[in-house]
Amino acid sequence: MDSLLNRYRNITVLLLVIFAQLVLLAYQVKSNQDVRLIRIWAVTGVTPVARIIEGLRSGAVRLLEDYVLLHDSVGENRRLKAELGRLKMENQQLKSELETAERVKALSLFQTRTPSRTAVARIIGTGTGANSRVVFVDRGSSSGLMKGMAVVTPDGIVGKVIAAYPITAQVLLVTDPTFAAGVISQKHRVHGILKGLGHSSCLVDYVQNEEPVEPGEWFYTSGDDGVFPKGLPAGTVTVSRPGNPLKQIYLVPAGLGHGLEEVLIILEGVHQPIPEPQAAGSEVQLLPPPPPDQFQAAGSGPQAGAGAPGTEADRLRERYKQIGEAQNHKFGEGPPGAKPPDFNLQPGQPPASQPRPSGSGGQPPPAPPKPQPPPNP
Amino acid sequence: MTEWSDRILLGSARETRVTRYRRWGLIVIPLAAILFQVYVPLFVQFLSYLELPLLVTVYFALLRRSPIGGMLVGTAIGLVQDSLSHQPIGMFGIVKTLVGYFAASIGMRFDVEHFVIRFLLGLFFFLFHQFLYWALARALLGQQVGIDVRQTFFMGLLNAAVAVSLFHILDKLKERV
């Protein structure tokens, strides 16, 4: 190193001295824009370096953003996806809780409205078997449940308790083929036995063909079976047709329409009257009668306010009729070619004298009106 | 090696010995040259073509045979000359720095005591000085100055002739170590 410096010592010193004088010179000299040369040199010398440094910096930042942060964005994307999934599950849980709350609220409302004493139970399991229509509830004999108690929801009947254990109970659903309950139609009070069919529909049996049952009609519990109190909705008729020897009536149970999670066990049932069917169109909103027509209200018409016909033709017909009556003319009675009434006269105006033939010394016909000259602009 | 080459190239230790100048001479002679450059042309216009500071720079650089020493001498003389001129300080400084450096470098190889060498060196460095100054004036100062090659050459011959005489006079003032 020392030998290298000694070897290039002269040229190094020369360059240093020249550089120092250049700096001194540049400090004194000003350009045409009254800027010192040293400033121009400094800017000219520094700017490319700064540009290079800025390019390196921006490149590094871009590389950092494009690669490192992108790499981080992959992780963030994964995290967001996981969070989205978690939020979806949470949303689903909230929806479920909301539905549960609504059901509980409906149950509570029904519980307060119904005169029967009930207990809320939750479905905790189903019975074994492919065609099983049996569920287990989380209330048992310790909660006062007994075999034969009715199980309902605010929408309708669900089933009945077939076995009561200390902490649970087994409920036979209305769709089970072995289920039976007495029902009565809402409109015509047709009695029948509701039976399960093993699928979503039920059959109303023991109804004569002469009994009027219409599709869409509601069936309520009749209270004849000693299980369900009278007046609980059972379902709506979907098919009603004559059968041999009895009528075939199928209905959809109302209590299973929205799924089963919470049910009410009727501990002490109280019969209720079956609600009357609502008359068709009783709830149709009818607008008030329209206000009187403006023309009639102003009294400009000849029969305004006197029950005059609404159309212009009717009013014109009525006017001609009055003119004819004023001139003692009866429409449709004169011979063909008879003189018609003067329609130019008002109804209260007396008829004018008969016109004379022309050229007999009478009054000349009025001259036609002269055309008015056009106005000067 | 011919006799001519033996005479102009340094070969022996005797010929390469360093010649030192008296201390006062290193200060007074350059100042006198600068004062002559500044004062004498006021009375004799023709003498303004003499570049005595340049010739003194070449002489001391050749005498010292040290590039750094010759460079520093040229820098000092040039900066003083700049301070007395209307140009920005540094123009003559840069030019004479380079002249001193190259002159010292040449003095290490040639027998600068030969009058022909001195004449040629005087001519060469005058032309070099004028050309470099012209280039710097155009490049750094942006001055649109012209250069008359023929006049410059004749001025170079004049300064070379003066350099031979001046160097001979200055040789009388130096001391050998």
HADDOCK unambig.tbl for C-alpha pairs under 7 A between the chains (distance, minus, plus):
assign (segid A and resid 10 and name CA) (segid B and resid 67 and name CA) 6.18 0.50 0.50
assign (segid A and resid 10 and name CA) (segid B and resid 68 and name CA) 5.82 0.50 0.50
assign (segid A and resid 13 and name CA) (segid B and resid 68 and name CA) 6.97 0.50 0.50
assign (segid A and resid 14 and name CA) (segid B and resid 71 and name CA) 6.95 0.50 0.50
assign (segid A and resid 18 and name CA) (segid B and resid 94 and name CA) 5.76 0.50 0.50
assign (segid A and resid 21 and name CA) (segid B and resid 90 and name CA) 5.17 0.50 0.50
assign (segid A and resid 21 and name CA) (segid B and resid 93 and name CA) 6.89 0.50 0.50
assign (segid A and resid 21 and name CA) (segid B and resid 94 and name CA) 6.33 0.50 0.50
assign (segid A and resid 22 and name CA) (segid B and resid 90 and name CA) 6.60 0.50 0.50
assign (segid A and resid 24 and name CA) (segid B and resid 89 and name CA) 6.92 0.50 0.50
assign (segid A and resid 24 and name CA) (segid B and resid 90 and name CA) 6.36 0.50 0.50
assign (segid A and resid 25 and name CA) (segid B and resid 88 and name CA) 6.04 0.50 0.50
assign (segid A and resid 25 and name CA) (segid B and resid 89 and name CA) 5.74 0.50 0.50
assign (segid A and resid 25 and name CA) (segid B and resid 90 and name CA) 5.08 0.50 0.50
assign (segid A and resid 28 and name CA) (segid B and resid 88 and name CA) 6.07 0.50 0.50
assign (segid A and resid 29 and name CA) (segid B and resid 88 and name CA) 6.50 0.50 0.50
assign (segid A and resid 29 and name CA) (segid B and resid 141 and name CA) 6.91 0.50 0.50
